[in-house]
């Protein structure tokens, strides 16, 4: 993973993420978009594992439903956003130009 890919990835999932963990994931998945989607999917799964709404009468109410919706919107945005070119998606473009002299000499 190069520096450009790393900075894009940290912008998508937050700067507090362990860089060594990101490197391991990138080595396994070979795509920065796949790494971002995997990390966001794990965060979504953690929210779903616990109750989304907890109410203690007269004391506190905690509602995580908007957090879940926010992560789901973020996952969709990462799917649609243009990511730095991954190694697997790298395309080589070959351009051919014909050189023609501006004047013809005899």
VOGU-3710 file (C-alpha; in Angstrom, 3 decimals, decimal comma):
1> xxxxxxxxxx> 0,000/0,000/0,000  1,475/3,348/-0,967  1,128/6,640/0,900  -1,700/7,917/-1,303  -3,762/4,771/-0,737  -3,055/4,894/3,012  -4,153/8,526/3,291  -7,363/7,818/1,333  -8,086/4,853/3,569  -7,505/6,820/6,775
11> xxxxxxxxxx> -9,766/9,579/5,461  -12,536/7,022/4,977  -12,265/5,115/8,258  -10,602/7,582/10,618  -7,037/8,342/11,693  -7,217/6,304/14,920  -7,085/3,004/13,046  -4,025/0,801/13,585  -1,750/1,106/10,498  -0,326/-2,408/10,985
21> xxxxxxxxxx> -3,852/-3,837/10,933  -4,576/-1,938/7,716  -1,395/-3,300/6,126  -2,360/-6,879/7,035  -5,846/-6,409/5,628  -4,486/-4,844/2,438  -2,032/-7,729/2,015  -4,931/-10,176/2,293  -7,548/-8,253/0,281  -5,280/-6,372/-2,194
31> xxxxxxxxxx> -7,717/-3,442/-2,429  -8,018/-0,276/-0,340  -11,742/-0,112/-1,053  -12,157/-3,693/0,224  -10,197/-2,806/3,378  -12,397/0,235/4,018  -15,569/-1,779/3,456  -14,362/-4,549/5,756  -13,531/-2,136/8,595  -16,840/-0,308/8,218
41> xxxxxxxxxx> -18,691/-3,635/8,055  -17,082/-4,704/11,329  -18,137/-1,438/12,953  -21,672/-1,993/11,693  -21,671/-5,551/13,046  -20,548/-4,321/16,481  -23,463/-1,889/16,581  -25,902/-4,629/15,574  -24,549/-7,020/18,215  -25,734/-4,724/21,017
51> xxxxxxxxxx> -29,214/-3,302/21,541  -29,691/-0,149/19,467  -31,900/1,541/22,030  -31,639/1,353/25,815  -33,894/3,249/28,201  -33,578/3,476/31,963  -36,812/5,150/33,138  -36,200/8,635/34,425  -32,407/8,327/34,139  -31,106/7,964/30,592
61> xxxxxxxxxx> -32,060/6,967/27,077  -29,409/5,843/24,619  -30,350/5,473/20,950  -27,748/4,211/18,447  -30,062/3,857/15,467  -28,770/7,042/13,820  -25,191/5,808/14,262  -26,139/2,617/12,431  -27,806/4,570/9,628  -24,745/6,808/9,400
71> xxxxxxxxxx> -22,382/3,845/9,033  -24,657/2,298/6,394  -24,655/5,584/4,438  -20,873/5,747/4,784  -20,510/2,180/3,467  -22,605/3,094/0,436  -20,553/6,259/-0,112  -17,294/4,256/-0,037  -18,737/1,812/-2,570  -19,550/4,678/-4,930
81> xxxxxxxxxx> -16,538/6,933/-4,262  -13,537/6,891/-6,512  -10,761/5,109/-4,658  -7,089/5,273/-5,523  -6,273/2,697/-8,140  -5,773/-0,664/-6,521  -3,095/-3,008/-7,829  -5,687/-5,440/-9,158  -7,644/-2,689/-10,881  -4,604/-0,969/-12,370
91> xxxxxxxxxx> -4,962/-0,554/-16,064  -2,160/0,100/-18,457  -2,933/2,443/-21,292  -0,925/2,300/-24,455  -1,032/5,347/-26,678  0,215/5,309/-30,241  1,027/8,524/-32,046  2,020/8,784/-35,651  4,810/11,264/-36,277  4,457/13,170/-39,508
101> xxxxxx> 6,908/15,873/-40,598  5,401/19,320/-41,021  7,185/19,842/-44,372  8,045/17,336/-46,971  11,487/17,709/-48,442  12,520/16,495/-51,913
//
